[in-house]
Amino acid sequence: MKDNKQQIARIRRMERHLNAAVAAAKRLEAALDKWESVQEAIAALDEYYGSDLWKQDLADDEAGLLPDDLKRGVLSEDGIWNLLEDARAITARIQGKQDVRTC
């Protein structure tokens, strides 16, 4: 009988590689589907951030005119900006471009 220990080990290793790659591809495809589904939301945040409406909402928050229990992450200067920078970097990476983050 042929001594095929190395062959069997190779096939098992390649099978592990295949299984890992298939699982990663499925996770990535699901993540890309989710990413595509939030593009309108990202565009809306991009338009809102720094707009007159955003500035008025921030001023009203700083004046205490908004409810205390209102979530206001969109009024932080870093919240939307960080997301928009991350979105640009992710889009560039998907398109095969170099990371374009500015910080």
Secondary structure as a PSIPRED ss2 file (coil, helix, strand):
# PSIPRED VFORMAT (PSIPRED V4.0)

   1 M C   1.000  0.000  0.000
   2 K C   1.000  0.000  0.000
   3 D C   1.000  0.000  0.000
   4 N C   1.000  0.000  0.000
   5 K H   0.000  1.000  0.000
   6 Q H   0.000  1.000  0.000
   7 Q H   0.000  1.000  0.000
   8 I H   0.000  1.000  0.000
   9 A H   0.000  1.000  0.000
  10 R H   0.000  1.000  0.000
  11 I H   0.000  1.000  0.000
  12 R H   0.000  1.000  0.000
  13 R H   0.000  1.000  0.000
  14 M H   0.000  1.000  0.000
  15 E H   0.000  1.000  0.000
  16 R H   0.000  1.000  0.000
  17 H H   0.000  1.000  0.000
  18 L H   0.000  1.000  0.000
  19 N H   0.000  1.000  0.000
  20 A H   0.000  1.000  0.000
  21 A H   0.000  1.000  0.000
  22 V H   0.000  1.000  0.000
  23 A H   0.000  1.000  0.000
  24 A H   0.000  1.000  0.000
  25 A H   0.000  1.000  0.000
  26 K H   0.000  1.000  0.000
  27 R H   0.000  1.000  0.000
  28 L H   0.000  1.000  0.000
  29 E H   0.000  1.000  0.000
  30 A H   0.000  1.000  0.000
  31 A H   0.000  1.000  0.000
  32 L H   0.000  1.000  0.000
  33 D H   0.000  1.000  0.000
  34 K H   0.000  1.000  0.000
  35 W H   0.000  1.000  0.000
  36 E H   0.000  1.000  0.000
  37 S H   0.000  1.000  0.000
  38 V C   1.000  0.000  0.000
  39 Q H   0.000  1.000  0.000
  40 E H   0.000  1.000  0.000
  41 A H   0.000  1.000  0.000
  42 I H   0.000  1.000  0.000
  43 A H   0.000  1.000  0.000
  44 A H   0.000  1.000  0.000
  45 L H   0.000  1.000  0.000
  46 D H   0.000  1.000  0.000
  47 E H   0.000  1.000  0.000
  48 Y H   0.000  1.000  0.000
  49 Y C   1.000  0.000  0.000
  50 G C   1.000  0.000  0.000
  51 S C   1.000  0.000  0.000
  52 D H   0.000  1.000  0.000
  53 L H   0.000  1.000  0.000
  54 W H   0.000  1.000  0.000
  55 K H   0.000  1.000  0.000
  56 Q H   0.000  1.000  0.000
  57 D H   0.000  1.000  0.000
  58 L H   0.000  1.000  0.000
  59 A H   0.000  1.000  0.000
  60 D H   0.000  1.000  0.000
  61 D H   0.000  1.000  0.000
  62 E H   0.000  1.000  0.000
  63 A C   1.000  0.000  0.000
  64 G C   1.000  0.000  0.000
  65 L C   1.000  0.000  0.000
  66 L C   1.000  0.000  0.000
  67 P C   1.000  0.000  0.000
  68 D C   1.000  0.000  0.000
  69 D C   1.000  0.000  0.000
  70 L C   1.000  0.000  0.000
  71 K C   1.000  0.000  0.000
  72 R C   1.000  0.000  0.000
  73 G H   0.000  1.000  0.000
  74 V H   0.000  1.000  0.000
  75 L H   0.000  1.000  0.000
  76 S C   1.000  0.000  0.000
  77 E H   0.000  1.000  0.000
  78 D H   0.000  1.000  0.000
  79 G H   0.000  1.000  0.000
  80 I H   0.000  1.000  0.000
  81 W H   0.000  1.000  0.000
  82 N H   0.000  1.000  0.000
  83 L H   0.000  1.000  0.000
  84 L H   0.000  1.000  0.000
  85 E H   0.000  1.000  0.000
  86 D H   0.000  1.000  0.000
  87 A H   0.000  1.000  0.000
  88 R H   0.000  1.000  0.000
  89 A H   0.000  1.000  0.000
  90 I H   0.000  1.000  0.000
  91 T H   0.000  1.000  0.000
  92 A H   0.000  1.000  0.000
  93 R H   0.000  1.000  0.000
  94 I H   0.000  1.000  0.000
  95 Q C   1.000  0.000  0.000
  96 G C   1.000  0.000  0.000
  97 K C   1.000  0.000  0.000
  98 Q C   1.000  0.000  0.000
  99 D C   1.000  0.000  0.000
 100 V C   1.000  0.000  0.000
 101 R C   1.000  0.000  0.000
 102 T C   1.000  0.000  0.000
 103 C C   1.000  0.000  0.000
